[in-house]
Amino acid sequence: MENKLKKENELKKEYLNLYRLASRDILRFTEQLEALKASKISPSALIGDGMPHGHDGNDLSDYVSDVSELEQDIIDKVRKRRLLLVQVTRAIETLKDDSEKDVLTYRYIKGEPWSEVAKLMKCSERNVHFIHGRALMHFRIPA
């Protein structure tokens, strides 16, 4: 029974950690999108030597098509990650106890270390860990 609870809590922590992973993905994808937009303005930026190159019309239209496809792919990935952010946040907000919401938000959304969570909540780290355990017990991963 205790082993089952431990596995269940690990799954919940993994799910909650998806928030920060998705946030990092969004930042990375946004940077990629900006680079693609810049290269769309100046295709020679991708070639890297700054010299003019001969292209026929098909090469350029293929290039623009490929870049547009990559942009759309990145936009779709960002959209999926943002939906995950909303889903995790809403799941935390379903908890009834505000201190449980606070612990999960500070730890998993804001990425604070336990010592900082304790300071923010004005209680001991031991108490924070107790509240965290209780929060995990009440937390439900959305279906």
N, C-alpha and C positions, 0 to 999 in steps of 0.2 A: 504493500500500500504506500509506504513512504517513498519507495523507488518510483512508483507511478506519479506521485505528487512532484517529486524532484524533476522528472522528465517533462511533466506538464509545465512547471515553472520555467524550465530552460527554454521550452518552445515559446512561452509568453515573452521571455526576455529577448529571444531572437527576433520575434515579431516587433517588439518595441524598438529594438536596435535598427530595424529597417528604416526608421524615420531619419536617422543621421546618415545612413548609407544613401538613401534616396536624395537627401539634401546635397550630399557631395556629388552625386550623379548629376543633379540639376545644374550645379555650378560648372562641372566639367562639360556637360552638353552645351550649356550656354556659351562657354568659351569657344567650343568647337563651332557652334553656329556663327558666332561673330567672325571667326577666322574664315569660314566659308563665305560669308557675306562680303568680306574684304577681298577674297580671291575672286569672287564673282565680278567685282568692280574691275579688278586687275588680274586677268588670268596669268599674266607673266609672273605674278607673285608666287604661283605654284611651281613654275619652272625654276625660278630662283636665280637666274643669271642676269636679269634685267635687260637682256637683249631681245630685239624683235625676232619672232620666228614666223616662218611661213605656215599658214594654216589654210586649208580650204574651208569652205562654208560648213561642210559636214563635221569636221573636227571641232569647230567652235560650237555648233549646235549640239553635238554629242556632249561636249564639255558642260555646256549650260544645262542640258538635260540631266546629266549625272550629278551636278552640283545641286540642282533643284530637288532631285530625288534624295540626296543625302540630307539636305535641309529638312525635307518633310519627315524623313526617318528620325532625325534628331528631335524635331518638334513633337512627334508622336511619343518618343521616349520621355521627353520632359513632361508631357501631359500625363502619362501613366504614373510617373514618379510623384507629380503633384497630387494626383488622386490618392496615392498611397499616403502622402503626408496628411491629407484630410481624413482618411480612414483611420489612421493611428490616433490622430488628435481626437476625433469623435469617439473612438473606443475608450480613450482615457476619460473623456467627459461623461461617459455613462456611469462612472463610479459615483456612489452617493456621498462618500466621505471626502471633504475638501483636502484634508492632509494627505490622503492616498493619491488624489489627483496631483497635488503639489509634488510629492516625491517622484512620481512617474514623469511628470513634466520636467522637473529640474534635472533628473537623471538621464532620461531618454530623449527628450525633445531638445533641451538646452545643452546636454552633455556635461553637466557639472560633476565634479568628483564628489565622493560622499562627504568629505569635510565641508565643502561649500554648500551642499544641500542642507547639512546640519546648521550651518550659519544662517542660511536664508530662512530656514524654518524655525530658527531660534530654539533648537533642542540638541540633545546629544546625538552623536553618530549611532550609538547603540539604539536609541529611540527611532532614528531614521530607518535603520535596518529592520526594526520591528514593524514599522509602518509599511515599509517596502514589502515585507513578507505578507502582511495583511492585504496590501493592494494587489499583489500577484494572485492571492487566493480569490479575490473578488473580480479580478480582471478577466474579461472574456475576449478571445480573438474573434473578430467578426467572421461570419461564414462566407 
